[in-house]
Amino acid sequence: MLRLELGAMMVSKDLEGKSVGEHGFEFQGARVDEKPDSVEFVFTVEGRAKDISEGLCEAMKNTFEDRGALEEMKKEVWPGLSDTQYAAIADEFFLAVELVSRENSAFTVSCR
C-alpha cells in the first residue's frame, strides 16, 4: 500500500491544478481508499456545480482509463506479475473519479 500512497502523492504533485476535460475542471489530487473488498485509486477533480453529473464523471474516468493510468499504476505497484495475476488484481483494484463543486465542496459526484 505504501507504493500506492506514494504514487498518489506523485500524481497529485505532477497534475495538481492542471486542466481536465472540456468544462474547465482542474485536477485537485489523488488518494488511495482501502475498502474491505477492494482498493480504489481516486482522482479528485474540481469544477462548476452546474457541470457536475454522473455522465461527466464516467466520461472522465474513461479518459483516465484510456490513458492507461490504472494499468500503469498496477505495474508500478506490483512489478513482475504475470498477465494472469494482473487480471486477478482487476477484480479488486479500481480507478475512481470524484467530481467536486468549486462553489460548494460538499457537493460531489463519484464513480468507479
N, C-alpha and C positions, 0 to 999 in steps of 0.2 A: 504494500500500500504506500510505502514511503516514496517509491518511484512515481506512482500515480500523483501523489500530492506535489512532488517536485515538478512533475510535468505540468500540473495545473498552474503552479506558480510561474513557470517559464512561459507558458502560453499567455497567461494574464499579462505578464511583463511585455511580451512581444506585441500583443494585439490591443491592449487597453487603449480606448479612445478612437480606435480605427473604425471607419465606416463599414457597415454591414448591410447589404441589400439596397433596395431602391427607395426605401421610405425614410431615409435619414437616421436609421438606427445606429448606435455605437456599441462596440464591444466593451463590456464592463469588467469581465473576468471569467475565470474558470475555477471550478472546485470539484471535489470528489465527494459524493454522497454514498455512504455504505448503507445498504438495506439488508434485511435478514436473508433474502434470497438472491441479491444482485448488487452490483456496483454501478453507479452512474457517474459519468464524466459530464458535468453540467457546464454549458456555456451560457453566461448571462449577458443579455443584450438589452439596451435601453432605447426607448423611442417614445413617440407621442401616443397617448392613450387611444386616440381615435383610430390609429393604425394597427393596434394590437388585436389579433384574432387567432383562433386555433389554426385556421388555414395558413396564416403567415408563419406561425410557429413551426408547423410541419414543413413548410417550404424552406425555412432557414435551416431546420435540422437536416433536410435532404441535401441542401447546399453544402453543409459541413461534412456530411457523409460522402457526398460525391467528390469532395476534395481529399478524401482518404483520411480524415482526422482520426476516426476510430481505429481503422486498421493500422495506421502508423503508431498510434498510442499503444495498441496491443503488442506490437512487435518491439517497441521500445521498453515496455514494462516487463514483458516475458520473452526475452530473446531466446532463440534456439528451439522453439517448439515446432512440432510438425504441423502440417496443414490441418490434420485431423484434430489436433489439440487446440489450434486456433479456432476451429469451427465449434468445438465444445465450449470454449470461452464465450462465444457469441450468444449463448443462451443465458449468460449471467452478467455480461458487461455491456452497458448501453451508453449511447450518446444521448444526452438530453439538452433541450434548449429552454431557457426561461426568459420570456419577454417581460420587461419591467417598464411601467409607465414613468416617463420623465416627470410628469406633473404630480403623481401620487405613487410612491414606491410600494404601497400596499396593493396596488392593482397589478396583478401578474397573470400570465398565461404560461403554462409549462406543457411540454410534450416530450415523449421519448419514443 
